[in-house]
Amino acid sequence: MEMDMDMLDYQVVRKPNQFIVGLAVRTDNEKAMKDIPKICADFQDGWQEKIKNCVNDDIVCAYLEYDEDYTKPYTYIIGCIVTSCDVVPAGMVCKELVGGLYAKIEVFGEYPDSLIAAWEDIWDMDIERSYTSDFEVYDQHFTEENDYYFNIYLSLPEGSVAEEDISIEEDFDFDDEDFVFEDDEDEEDQD
């Protein structure tokens, strides 16, 4: 699946420090097509239920501890955002997603093709990244009915964007006519 670069419009948002608990693997883009699907399959085999202090049901996939940039090794974690690192199940790690500026990219389409195409387009984007922590968020709208909608957040250097260009993050910014989530249809049926 090839993505149109126009689909990678982004808004700049400020995110707080957060902690992620999950399964981790050290990889690079050469090994990622083998390493990441394996660790994701492992996570879906009951690991999410072991995380007791999740802030919600979202699944988060984070890219951390870059040796330099996306062309070098990094740590990949699949897990959940948690209230603290006080409780970490055996076999899992807890890492910090650094607070700061992020480019938020909305992605949807046939999965995992949309994910792969989005990252390929990101690597071709002319955007200054800090490579502190990048992550994908898969929430309740990541369903076939909602065209597998999810967000990618890319860390940006502080001071790289004027304060007036930083958006207050909202969950979704689609026009009602453009996109209706499955949850919205259920509410309309109840009225």
C-alpha positions in Angstrom: 0.0 0.0 0.0 1.4 3.4 -1.0 0.5 6.4 1.0 0.1 9.9 -0.4 2.4 12.4 1.4 -0.7 14.7 1.8 -2.0 12.1 4.3 0.9 12.8 6.5 -0.1 16.2 7.5 0.6 16.6 11.2 -0.1 18.9 14.0 2.4 19.8 16.7 1.2 18.9 20.3 2.8 19.0 23.7 2.7 15.7 25.6 3.5 15.1 29.3 6.1 12.6 30.6 4.5 9.2 30.5 5.6 5.7 31.5 5.1 2.6 29.4 5.2 -1.0 30.7 5.5 -3.8 28.1 7.6 -6.3 26.2 10.8 -4.9 24.7 13.3 -5.8 22.0 16.4 -4.1 20.7 16.2 -4.0 16.9 16.9 -1.9 13.8 15.0 -1.4 10.6 16.8 -4.3 9.0 15.6 -6.8 11.6 12.3 -5.0 12.6 10.1 -6.8 10.1 11.0 -10.0 12.0 11.4 -8.8 15.5 8.4 -6.5 15.8 5.6 -8.9 14.6 7.0 -11.6 16.9 7.0 -9.4 20.0 3.5 -8.0 19.1 2.2 -11.6 18.8 3.8 -12.5 22.1 2.1 -9.4 23.7 -1.3 -10.4 22.4 -0.9 -13.8 24.1 -2.0 -12.6 27.5 0.7 -10.1 28.4 -1.5 -7.0 28.4 -3.6 -8.5 31.2 -0.5 -8.7 33.4 -0.1 -4.9 33.5 -2.1 -3.8 36.5 -1.8 0.0 36.6 -2.7 1.0 33.0 -4.3 4.4 32.6 -6.6 3.1 29.9 -7.0 0.2 27.4 -4.9 1.7 24.7 -2.0 -0.3 23.3 1.2 1.8 22.7 4.2 0.8 20.6 7.2 3.0 21.4 10.5 3.5 19.7 13.2 4.6 22.3 16.9 4.6 23.0 17.9 5.4 19.4 21.6 5.0 18.9 21.3 8.1 16.6 18.3 8.1 14.4 15.9 5.7 12.6 18.8 4.2 10.5 20.5 2.9 13.7 19.4 0.4 16.4 16.6 1.4 18.8 14.5 -0.2 21.5 10.9 -1.2 20.6 8.3 -1.7 23.3 4.7 -2.8 23.0 2.7 -2.2 26.1 0.4 0.2 28.0 0.8 3.7 29.5 0.9 3.3 33.3 0.5 5.5 36.4 4.0 4.6 37.6 6.9 2.1 37.2 6.2 0.7 40.7 4.7 -2.5 39.4 6.4 -4.1 36.5 5.5 -7.8 35.7 8.4 -10.3 35.3 9.6 -10.3 31.7 8.5 -6.7 31.1 10.3 -3.4 31.3 9.1 0.1 32.3 10.5 3.1 30.3 9.7 6.8 30.1 8.2 8.5 27.1 9.8 11.9 27.4 7.4 14.8 27.6 7.7 17.6 25.1 6.8 18.5 21.5 5.5 15.9 19.2 4.3 15.8 15.6 1.0 13.9 15.7 0.1 12.0 12.5 -3.3 10.4 12.0 -3.1 7.2 10.1 -5.8 4.9 8.8 -6.3 2.2 6.1 -5.6 -1.5 5.6 -3.4 -2.7 8.5 -0.4 -3.3 8.7 0.1 -1.8 5.2 -0.9 1.6 6.4 1.6 1.5 9.3 4.5 0.4 7.0 3.6 3.1 4.4 3.3 5.8 7.1 6.8 5.0 8.5 8.3 5.0 5.0 6.8 8.4 4.3 7.9 9.7 7.7 11.5 8.7 6.9 11.2 10.8 3.7 9.7 13.8 5.4 11.6 17.0 5.9 11.0 17.3 9.6 13.5 17.9 12.4 13.1 15.0 14.9 14.8 14.6 18.3 14.6 10.8 18.5 13.9 10.8 22.2 10.7 8.7 22.0 8.4 8.1 19.2 5.2 6.1 19.6 2.0 4.7 18.1 -1.3 4.8 20.0 -4.0 2.2 19.2 -7.2 3.0 21.0 -10.8 1.9 20.9 -11.1 3.4 17.3 -8.6 0.9 15.9 -11.2 -1.4 14.4 -12.1 -2.5 10.9 -15.3 -0.4 11.0 -13.2 2.7 11.7 -10.6 1.9 8.9 -8.0 1.0 11.5 -7.5 4.5 12.8 -4.4 5.2 15.0 -1.9 8.0 15.8 1.9 8.2 15.4 3.8 10.7 17.6 7.3 11.8 16.6 9.4 13.6 19.2 10.6 17.1 18.1 13.3 19.3 19.6 12.2 21.9 22.0 12.2 25.4 20.4 11.8 23.9 16.9 8.2 25.2 16.7 6.8 28.6 17.7 4.5 28.4 20.7 1.5 29.7 18.7 1.9 26.7 16.3 1.5 24.2 19.1 -2.0 22.7 19.2 -3.9 21.7 22.3 -4.3 18.0 21.7 -7.8 16.7 21.3 -8.7 13.1 20.7 -9.9 13.5 17.2 -10.3 16.4 14.8 -12.3 15.0 12.0 -15.3 16.9 10.7 -18.5 15.0 11.5 -19.3 14.7 7.8 -15.9 13.3 6.9 -15.7 10.4 9.3 -18.1 8.6 11.7 -16.6 6.3 14.3 -18.5 3.0 15.1 -19.1 4.3 18.6 -20.9 7.4 17.2 -23.2 5.2 15.1 -24.1 3.2 18.2 -25.0 6.4 20.1 -27.2 7.6 17.1 -29.0 4.2 17.1 -29.9 4.6 20.8 -31.4 8.1 20.3 
